[in-house]
Amino acid sequence: MYEKGLGIPKANVSQALFWYKKMAIDGGKYENDINPIRMYGRREIYRLLCLKKITKLQVAPVYTPKSYQEEFGRWSDAKCNLISG
């Protein structure tokens, strides 16, 4: 909702990133097989990176350069073209 400005005066990517990070870091406390909260948060952060709405520096501490490459290297930047906003 923050990313697209739904229900708020205007879009706020920084606030969206805050909540995506919270899911990626703390989501394990609440997730289960049906609701993989941490992976959802990480994928949303990756999507924002692909769309160039954020930089890799903004995603710390979720990703270090090494963990970024390990987790998303298999997706490759070419796949960013397949992600719609």
Buried (B, 14 or more C-beta within 10 A) or exposed (E): EBBEEEEEEEBBBEEBBEBBBEBBBEBEEEBEEEEBBBBBBBBBBBBBBBBEBBEEEBBEEBBEEEEBEEBBEEBEEEEBEEBEE
